[in-house]
């Protein structure tokens, strides 16, 4: 996928797109990062005295927040106090030459500062304003503070996650925020495509509770038509079996999936239980799921007598679906991830070479790239404001006012 050395570097597909990232923790900034990965000029706007909380979120090395190095990559960083007159006026000047603004303030906040859609679209009718909030811009909950955890609870995800006799389970990472970020990047590109036909920008109203609901499957339809409410089933599925995690002889774990009937048959032949294939209930996924105890015992007992490597090799030879249950150490060492360069090494001026997740996908002609890691707070303020035409004296005056 990498062009030959003699080929001039391809122009990134989003080069020339200007994005103003006003958002914090985590969906909005992650969406802006995804746009930056493919060439957009992303300008991260932070408060002069209150840096983005992600700079201090999670582990740090030598006082440098590591999460920010990923979330802030491919972004130039400036400071503006948007609630001050100088900060407001400067942002409007930036908006006049921007394509996208990403924000996640509570509904009404930008309006109180005189930076609502009316003001922004007046200075730039082609602007796309992506508003990412917990509950959306209207409705009885719109005023509430919203976080991904609440979306994971309210979407039905937590209710179906966990063991049958255990409590609802929340993911130990920002799942809802990440899904909302993907949806926001998609929405922004959709709005920009519409702009090519209409010449007009528009508002993206992204409620974090909605993308999470979209990805958990046809639960709303099941309930609407059948009154069916999916219970917690642990690692099992109501749609097929065997489907579970199984412990190997050397204390590792593997995951087996049999979504296809042919795969289920291969698994049962492999583990020495071909007679189960002839059972009437084995003919479809629902029937197999109803007999998960029998199938889990058959598969689990076989796997328990083999090491992880032995089980993986046998399943691979049988063309059956299996995967090791990895932690991050395994991910970093896996040959498939290495071949894809999924976790790539990039230089960082503060920490030296560091490794992080690469861009989300590979384009054969116009690939994305990590051009730089998350930069220090306000590192590019002077340069960005100078590009606006502000003189050194004007920038100094804004600093003295606390506006930048």
Order of alpha helices (4+ residues) and beta strands (2+ residues): beta-alpha-beta-beta-beta-alpha-beta-alpha-beta-alpha-alpha-beta-alpha-alpha-beta-alpha-alpha-beta-beta-alpha-alpha-alpha-alpha-beta-alpha-alpha-beta-beta-alpha-alpha
